[in-house]
Amino acid sequence: MKLCISEYPRDTKFLFAILDLSTFLEIEDRITYAIKEFEGKPDFHPALQLELARHHRIDHWIEPAFRQLISMPALTLSLDDVVRIGIQLTPL
């Protein structure tokens, strides 16, 4: 039985795994699939978009993610978002 890609889950964790493994193995059609799925998610946070763009060299995501982040009030960002952006947090 052949499994169609549309039968796979489309949650963020699964898409991250596809993107990570496909980037490592240089499987272009699966990278494209993961990118399109992420772009179609209404809850795709710009901090996650920027993190994935930097980690997986998805250059066309960097500017829109950055623009969205700078237009957001800083207090709406969670600690996870701040770490995803790349800000190092150290205890005082």
C-alpha positions as CSV (number, residue, x, y, z in Angstrom):
1,M,0.0,0.0,0.0
2,K,1.4,3.4,-1.0
3,L,1.0,6.2,1.5
4,C,0.1,9.5,0.0
5,I,1.8,12.6,1.6
6,S,-1.7,14.1,2.3
7,E,-2.2,11.3,4.8
8,Y,0.7,12.5,7.0
9,P,0.0,14.7,10.0
10,R,0.5,18.4,9.5
11,D,1.3,19.5,13.0
12,T,4.2,21.8,13.7
13,K,6.4,19.1,15.3
14,F,6.0,16.7,12.3
15,L,6.6,19.5,9.8
16,F,9.7,20.5,11.7
17,A,11.0,16.9,11.6
18,I,10.3,16.8,7.8
19,L,12.1,20.1,7.3
20,D,15.1,19.1,9.5
21,L,15.6,15.6,8.0
22,S,14.9,16.8,4.4
23,T,17.4,19.6,4.7
24,F,20.0,17.3,6.2
25,L,19.5,14.8,3.3
26,E,19.0,17.5,0.7
27,I,15.5,16.2,-0.4
28,E,14.3,19.3,-2.2
29,D,10.7,18.2,-2.8
30,R,10.1,17.4,0.9
31,I,11.7,20.8,1.8
32,T,9.3,22.5,-0.5
33,Y,6.4,20.5,1.0
34,A,7.3,21.5,4.5
35,I,7.8,25.1,3.6
36,K,4.4,25.3,1.9
37,E,2.7,23.6,4.8
38,F,4.3,26.0,7.3
39,E,3.3,28.9,5.2
40,G,-0.3,27.7,5.1
41,K,-0.6,27.5,8.9
42,P,-2.5,30.4,10.4
43,D,-0.6,30.1,13.7
44,F,2.9,30.2,12.1
45,H,4.6,32.6,14.5
46,P,7.2,34.9,13.0
47,A,9.7,34.0,15.7
48,L,9.5,30.3,14.6
49,Q,9.6,31.4,11.0
50,L,12.8,33.4,11.6
51,E,14.4,30.5,13.5
52,L,13.6,28.0,10.8
53,A,14.7,30.4,8.1
54,R,18.1,30.9,9.8
55,H,18.6,27.2,10.6
56,H,17.5,25.8,7.2
57,R,18.6,28.7,4.9
58,I,15.1,29.6,3.8
59,D,16.1,33.1,2.7
60,H,12.8,34.4,1.5
61,W,11.3,33.9,5.0
62,I,13.8,36.2,6.8
63,E,12.5,39.6,5.8
64,P,8.8,39.0,6.3
65,A,9.4,37.3,9.7
66,F,11.6,40.2,10.8
67,R,9.1,42.8,9.6
68,Q,6.3,41.1,11.6
69,L,8.5,40.8,14.7
70,I,9.4,44.5,14.7
71,S,5.8,45.5,14.3
72,M,4.7,43.4,17.4
73,P,4.7,44.9,20.9
74,A,7.7,43.4,22.7
75,L,5.6,42.4,25.7
76,T,3.6,39.9,23.5
77,L,6.7,37.8,22.9
78,S,7.2,34.8,25.1
79,L,10.5,33.6,26.4
80,D,10.5,30.8,23.8
81,D,9.9,33.5,21.1
82,V,12.9,35.5,22.4
83,V,15.1,32.5,22.3
84,R,13.9,31.6,18.8
85,I,14.8,35.1,17.7
86,G,18.4,34.4,18.9
87,I,18.6,36.5,22.0
88,Q,20.8,34.9,24.6
89,L,19.2,35.0,28.1
90,T,21.6,34.9,31.0
91,P,20.8,35.0,34.7
92,L,21.9,38.1,36.7
